[in-house]
């Protein structure tokens, strides 16, 4: 079971609240003192964010315009001498609004690291009846294959092959179930790293009355993840960076898997199998465009930008845009 990674919670969102000196350092620096600080921070804000009376909760139905797609996520921070820019995600769409090509450079530090848990320089999404595949164009390697449900809208089985990624050479076979509202109910994950035996974990998903994802729990454990919201604000579109596994994040970025957020996602806590909170992150200092889509979230020293396209024609022309080129899409 130790071979199954936890949600791999990226942490830079909290660094400016703890100490800026931790930026870019290894996760081993997150000792008990850090854990306690994160837990205190979450506990302090819980009453402000999650304990809302029924009269304060905004009625939630999916409010993101159906014709708006996020086309990219970029990251910017100042390393002391210069501003660093990284394209974390780029997406291009076909004439019917499906993801056609994709670039993913997702690292566990949300841009601070050069090591990527998902590393696809330029991928092609290939659609066939009942099956959708993701191929790395430059290597010719099939990275992911998904068997879809009868309506061809959600995966029921996926195979992920990350052996060409030296930073995170993981193999993953996952089985998905859904509830009556077509929300993820469970994921049975069979995962191993190259050269290891691996293990199996079943993740169970729970939702609040408004339909927001509130917990992901491994069967037979007190561990898992808790999602907290600002119930006074509806979610009108956010592109997130946290992930359960490389396979599930690739499926999400491909538009095949959906994690339900109807109110504004504020923070997430990771719990160890003992029930002890170990890590957390948040989406703070958000900025929105005129449609309510979140275009920026940040800490004091770093910013993550999201590019949106609601017309179907304003897509990025470069496979590795500069910050100036990318920012033209942040509107």
C-alpha positions as CSV (number, residue, x, y, z in Angstrom):
1,X,0.0,0.0,0.0
2,X,3.0,2.3,0.5
3,X,3.5,2.4,-3.2
4,X,0.1,4.2,-3.7
5,X,0.9,8.0,-3.5
6,X,-1.4,10.2,-1.5
7,X,-2.9,13.2,-3.2
8,X,0.6,14.6,-3.5
9,X,-0.6,17.9,-2.2
10,X,1.4,20.8,-3.6
11,X,2.2,23.3,-0.9
12,X,3.5,26.7,-2.2
13,X,0.2,28.4,-1.6
14,X,0.9,28.2,2.1
15,X,4.6,29.1,2.1
16,X,4.2,32.9,2.4
17,X,2.0,32.3,5.4
18,X,4.7,30.2,7.1
19,X,8.1,31.5,5.9
20,X,9.3,32.6,2.5
21,X,12.6,30.8,3.0
22,X,10.9,27.4,2.4
23,X,10.1,28.2,-1.2
24,X,11.6,25.6,-3.6
25,X,13.0,23.4,-0.8
26,X,12.3,19.7,-0.5
27,X,9.1,18.3,1.1
28,X,11.2,16.8,3.9
29,X,11.3,20.2,5.4
30,X,7.7,19.9,6.3
31,X,8.2,18.8,9.9
32,X,5.8,18.7,12.8
33,X,6.1,22.4,13.3
34,X,4.9,23.1,9.8
35,X,2.0,20.6,10.2
36,X,0.8,22.2,13.3
37,X,1.0,25.7,11.7
38,X,-1.1,24.5,8.7
39,X,-3.6,22.8,11.0
40,X,-3.9,25.9,13.1
41,X,-4.4,28.0,10.0
42,X,-7.1,25.7,8.7
43,X,-8.8,25.5,12.1
44,X,-8.8,29.3,12.5
45,X,-10.5,29.8,9.2
46,X,-13.0,27.0,9.4
47,X,-15.7,29.0,11.1
48,X,-15.3,31.8,8.6
49,X,-15.6,29.6,5.6
50,X,-17.4,26.3,6.3
51,X,-19.8,26.9,9.1
52,X,-22.5,28.8,7.3
53,X,-26.1,28.9,8.3
54,X,-28.6,27.8,5.7
55,X,-29.7,31.4,5.0
56,X,-26.1,32.2,4.1
57,X,-25.5,29.4,1.7
58,X,-25.8,30.5,-1.9
59,X,-27.9,28.1,-3.9
60,X,-25.5,26.2,-6.1
61,X,-26.0,24.9,-9.6
62,X,-23.1,24.7,-12.0
63,X,-22.6,28.3,-13.0
64,X,-19.6,28.1,-15.4
65,X,-20.6,29.1,-18.9
66,X,-20.8,25.9,-21.0
67,X,-18.9,27.5,-23.9
68,X,-15.9,28.7,-21.8
69,X,-12.8,26.5,-21.5
70,X,-9.6,27.1,-19.6
71,X,-6.8,26.9,-22.2
72,X,-3.8,27.2,-19.9
73,X,-2.2,27.5,-16.5
74,X,1.0,29.5,-16.0
75,X,3.1,30.2,-13.0
76,X,5.2,33.3,-12.1
77,X,7.5,34.0,-9.2
78,X,10.5,36.1,-8.3
79,X,13.5,34.1,-7.3
80,X,15.4,37.1,-6.0
81,X,17.1,38.2,-9.2
82,X,14.6,37.6,-12.0
83,X,11.0,36.6,-12.6
84,X,10.5,33.0,-13.5
85,X,7.7,31.8,-15.8
86,X,6.5,28.2,-16.4
87,X,3.8,26.9,-18.6
88,X,2.2,24.3,-16.5
89,X,-0.7,23.4,-18.8
90,X,-1.7,24.3,-22.3
91,X,-4.8,23.0,-24.1
92,X,-6.1,23.3,-27.7
93,X,-9.6,22.3,-28.8
94,X,-11.2,20.9,-31.9
95,X,-14.2,22.3,-33.7
96,X,-16.7,20.6,-31.3
97,X,-15.0,21.8,-28.1
98,X,-13.0,18.6,-27.2
99,X,-9.4,18.8,-26.1
100,X,-7.4,18.0,-29.2
101,X,-3.8,18.7,-28.1
102,X,-2.3,19.2,-24.7
103,X,0.9,20.1,-22.9
104,X,1.3,19.2,-19.2
105,X,4.3,20.1,-17.0
106,X,2.8,19.5,-13.6
107,X,5.3,19.3,-10.7
108,X,4.5,18.6,-7.0
109,X,5.6,22.2,-6.2
110,X,3.1,23.8,-8.6
111,X,5.8,25.4,-10.7
112,X,8.8,25.7,-8.4
113,X,10.4,22.4,-9.4
114,X,11.9,21.2,-12.7
115,X,10.8,17.7,-11.9
116,X,7.3,16.9,-13.3
117,X,4.9,14.1,-12.1
118,X,3.1,14.5,-15.4
119,X,5.4,15.4,-18.2
120,X,3.9,15.6,-21.7
121,X,5.6,18.2,-24.0
122,X,2.9,17.9,-26.6
123,X,0.2,15.3,-26.6
124,X,-2.5,14.4,-29.1
125,X,-5.9,13.2,-27.8
126,X,-7.4,10.5,-30.1
127,X,-11.1,9.8,-30.0
128,X,-12.7,6.5,-31.0
129,X,-16.0,5.1,-30.1
130,X,-15.7,3.8,-26.5
131,X,-12.0,4.5,-26.2
132,X,-10.0,7.7,-25.9
133,X,-6.2,7.8,-26.0
134,X,-3.5,10.3,-25.2
135,X,-0.3,10.0,-27.2
136,X,3.0,11.9,-26.7
137,X,3.5,13.3,-30.2
138,X,7.3,13.6,-30.0
139,X,8.0,10.1,-28.5
140,X,5.1,8.3,-30.2
141,X,4.4,6.8,-26.8
142,X,0.8,6.2,-25.7
143,X,0.6,7.7,-22.2
144,X,-3.0,7.1,-21.3
145,X,-5.9,5.1,-22.6
146,X,-9.5,5.2,-21.2
147,X,-12.5,3.0,-21.8
148,X,-15.5,5.2,-21.7
149,X,-19.1,4.6,-20.5
150,X,-22.0,4.0,-22.9
151,X,-22.5,7.8,-23.4
152,X,-18.8,8.3,-24.1
153,X,-18.7,11.0,-21.4
154,X,-16.8,9.4,-18.4
155,X,-14.0,6.9,-18.1
156,X,-14.8,3.6,-16.5
157,X,-11.2,2.1,-16.8
158,X,-8.0,3.9,-17.5
159,X,-4.4,2.7,-18.1
160,X,-1.6,5.2,-17.5
161,X,2.0,4.6,-18.6
162,X,4.5,7.0,-17.1
163,X,7.7,5.0,-17.6
164,X,9.1,7.5,-20.0
165,X,9.0,10.2,-17.3
166,X,12.2,9.7,-15.3
167,X,10.9,12.1,-12.5
168,X,7.8,9.9,-11.8
169,X,7.8,6.6,-13.6
170,X,4.4,5.3,-12.5
171,X,2.1,2.7,-14.0
172,X,-1.6,3.1,-13.1
173,X,-4.7,1.1,-13.8
174,X,-7.9,2.7,-12.3
175,X,-11.5,1.6,-12.2
176,X,-14.2,4.3,-11.8
177,X,-17.7,4.2,-10.5
178,X,-20.3,7.0,-10.5
179,X,-23.4,7.8,-8.6
180,X,-26.9,8.5,-9.9
181,X,-25.9,12.1,-10.6
182,X,-22.9,11.1,-12.7
183,X,-20.5,12.2,-10.0
184,X,-17.4,10.1,-9.1
185,X,-18.3,7.6,-6.4
186,X,-15.1,5.6,-6.2
187,X,-11.8,5.0,-7.8
188,X,-10.0,1.7,-7.4
189,X,-6.4,2.4,-8.1
190,X,-3.7,-0.2,-9.0
191,X,-0.4,1.6,-9.1
192,X,3.2,0.9,-9.0
193,X,6.5,2.6,-9.8
194,X,9.0,1.1,-12.2
195,X,10.9,-1.6,-10.4
196,X,8.4,-2.0,-7.5
197,X,5.5,-4.4,-6.7
198,X,2.9,-1.6,-6.1
199,X,-0.5,-1.9,-4.4
200,X,-4.2,-1.3,-4.5
201,X,-6.2,1.5,-3.0
202,X,-9.9,2.3,-3.2
203,X,-10.8,6.0,-2.9
204,X,-14.4,6.9,-1.9
205,X,-15.9,10.3,-2.7
206,X,-18.4,12.2,-0.6
207,X,-20.4,15.3,-1.4
208,X,-22.3,17.9,0.6
209,X,-26.0,18.7,0.0
210,X,-25.0,21.4,-2.6
211,X,-23.1,18.8,-4.6
212,X,-19.6,19.9,-3.7
213,X,-16.9,17.3,-3.3
214,X,-16.0,17.4,0.5
215,X,-13.9,14.3,1.1
216,X,-11.8,11.7,-0.7
217,X,-11.2,8.8,1.7
218,X,-9.2,5.6,1.2
219,X,-11.2,2.5,2.3
220,X,-10.3,1.2,5.7
221,X,-8.3,4.3,6.8
222,X,-8.7,7.6,8.6
223,X,-6.7,9.3,6.0
224,X,-7.7,11.2,2.9
225,X,-8.6,14.7,1.8
226,X,-11.1,17.3,3.0
227,X,-12.2,20.1,0.7
228,X,-13.5,23.4,2.2
229,X,-15.5,26.1,0.5
230,X,-16.8,29.6,0.8
231,X,-20.5,29.0,0.6
232,X,-21.3,32.6,0.0
233,X,-19.7,32.5,-3.5
234,X,-20.5,30.2,-6.4
235,X,-17.8,28.6,-8.5
236,X,-17.9,30.2,-12.0
237,X,-14.8,28.4,-13.2
238,X,-11.4,27.4,-11.7
239,X,-8.5,25.4,-13.0
240,X,-6.9,23.6,-10.1
241,X,-3.5,22.1,-9.7
242,X,-4.0,19.6,-6.8
243,X,-4.2,16.0,-8.0
244,X,-5.0,12.5,-6.8
245,X,-2.6,10.8,-9.2
246,X,-0.9,11.6,-12.5
247,X,-3.6,9.5,-14.3
248,X,-6.6,11.3,-12.7
249,X,-5.1,14.7,-13.3
250,X,-4.4,13.9,-17.0
251,X,-8.0,12.7,-17.4
252,X,-9.2,15.9,-15.7
253,X,-7.1,18.1,-17.9
254,X,-8.4,16.2,-21.0
255,X,-11.9,17.1,-19.9
256,X,-12.9,13.5,-19.2
257,X,-13.0,13.5,-15.4
258,X,-14.7,16.1,-13.2
259,X,-14.3,17.0,-9.6
260,X,-17.4,18.8,-8.4
261,X,-17.0,22.3,-7.1
262,X,-20.2,24.4,-7.2
263,X,-19.1,26.9,-4.5
264,X,-15.7,28.6,-4.3
265,X,-13.0,26.2,-3.3
266,X,-10.9,27.7,-0.6
267,X,-8.7,25.0,1.0
268,X,-7.8,21.4,1.1
269,X,-6.4,19.3,4.0
270,X,-4.5,16.0,3.7
271,X,-4.9,13.5,6.6
272,X,-2.6,10.6,7.3
273,X,-4.0,7.1,7.9
274,X,-4.0,7.9,11.6
275,X,-6.3,10.8,11.0
276,X,-3.6,13.4,11.7
277,X,-3.6,16.4,9.3
278,X,-0.2,16.5,7.6
279,X,-0.4,19.0,4.7
280,X,-2.7,21.5,3.2
281,X,-3.0,24.2,0.5
282,X,-5.4,26.9,-0.4
283,X,-6.6,29.1,-3.3
284,X,-6.2,32.6,-2.0
285,X,-6.1,36.2,-3.4
286,X,-8.3,35.2,-6.3
287,X,-9.0,37.5,-9.2
288,X,-11.9,37.0,-11.7
289,X,-12.7,38.1,-15.2
290,X,-16.1,39.6,-16.2
291,X,-17.7,36.2,-16.5
292,X,-16.6,35.2,-13.0
293,X,-13.9,32.7,-14.1
294,X,-10.9,32.8,-11.7
295,X,-7.9,34.1,-13.7
296,X,-5.4,34.5,-10.8
297,X,-4.7,32.9,-7.4
298,X,-1.7,33.8,-5.4
299,X,0.4,34.0,-2.3
300,X,2.4,37.1,-1.4
301,X,5.3,36.1,-3.6
302,X,3.9,33.9,-6.4
303,X,1.0,33.9,-8.8
304,X,-0.8,31.2,-10.9
305,X,-2.6,32.5,-14.0
306,X,-5.4,30.8,-15.9
307,X,-6.1,31.6,-19.6
308,X,-9.8,31.3,-20.8
309,X,-11.4,31.0,-24.2
310,X,-15.2,31.4,-24.5
311,X,-15.2,31.9,-28.3
312,X,-13.5,28.8,-29.6
313,X,-11.2,30.9,-31.7
314,X,-8.8,32.6,-29.3
315,X,-6.4,29.7,-28.7
316,X,-2.7,29.9,-28.0
317,X,-0.6,29.7,-31.2
318,X,2.7,28.8,-29.5
319,X,3.5,25.4,-27.9
320,X,5.7,27.3,-25.3
321,X,4.4,30.8,-25.0
322,X,6.3,33.5,-23.2
323,X,4.6,35.1,-20.2
324,X,3.7,38.1,-22.4
325,X,2.0,35.8,-25.0
326,X,0.2,33.8,-22.3
327,X,-1.1,36.9,-20.5
328,X,-3.0,38.0,-23.7
329,X,-5.3,35.1,-23.0
330,X,-5.9,36.0,-19.3
331,X,-9.1,38.0,-19.6
